[in-house]
Amino acid sequence: MLISNAYAQAADAAAPAAQSGLASFLPLILMFVVLWLLMIRPQMKRAKEHKAMIEAIGKGDEVVTGGGIAGKVTDVGENFVQVEIAANTVVAVQKQTITTVLPKGTLKTI
């Protein structure tokens, strides 16, 4: 015969003991720490920066919305801002959709 039989080994007193509770959870804890450092923490930082930018928007700022509309802020409300996108064309935009505040004078160069 070409294949030999496999036999189970007898239990030996020198066999390693079962892992402790903490050691079995160590890989899970390590994965959570890596997830926190690489994904959750940077996302929280970006959200905090965006909130600060939204709160700092004032009349006369030049902004770009999430839809790509660029314009000048003419009025700031609690949840909405009025953005002038062309001469005598004003649209109401939710504050949270504003993605970027442009430097002054940028719209004239576009």
Secondary structure in CASP SS format (residue, H / E / C, confidence):
PFRMAT SS
TARGET T0000
AUTHOR 0000-0000-0000
METHOD secondary structure of the structure
MODEL  1
M C 1.00
L C 1.00
I C 1.00
S C 1.00
N C 1.00
A C 1.00
Y C 1.00
A C 1.00
Q C 1.00
A C 1.00
A C 1.00
D C 1.00
A C 1.00
A C 1.00
A C 1.00
P C 1.00
A C 1.00
A C 1.00
Q C 1.00
S C 1.00
G H 1.00
L H 1.00
A H 1.00
S H 1.00
F H 1.00
L H 1.00
P H 1.00
L H 1.00
I H 1.00
L H 1.00
M H 1.00
F H 1.00
V H 1.00
V H 1.00
L H 1.00
W H 1.00
L H 1.00
L H 1.00
M H 1.00
I H 1.00
R H 1.00
P H 1.00
Q H 1.00
M H 1.00
K H 1.00
R H 1.00
A H 1.00
K H 1.00
E H 1.00
H H 1.00
K H 1.00
A H 1.00
M H 1.00
I H 1.00
E H 1.00
A C 1.00
I C 1.00
G C 1.00
K C 1.00
G C 1.00
D C 1.00
E E 1.00
V E 1.00
V E 1.00
T E 1.00
G C 1.00
G C 1.00
G C 1.00
I C 1.00
A E 1.00
G E 1.00
K E 1.00
V E 1.00
T E 1.00
D E 1.00
V E 1.00
G C 1.00
E C 1.00
N C 1.00
F E 1.00
V E 1.00
Q E 1.00
V E 1.00
E E 1.00
I E 1.00
A E 1.00
A C 1.00
N C 1.00
T E 1.00
V E 1.00
V E 1.00
A E 1.00
V E 1.00
Q E 1.00
K H 1.00
Q H 1.00
T H 1.00
I E 1.00
T E 1.00
T E 1.00
V E 1.00
L E 1.00
P C 1.00
K C 1.00
G C 1.00
T H 1.00
L H 1.00
K H 1.00
T H 1.00
I C 1.00
END
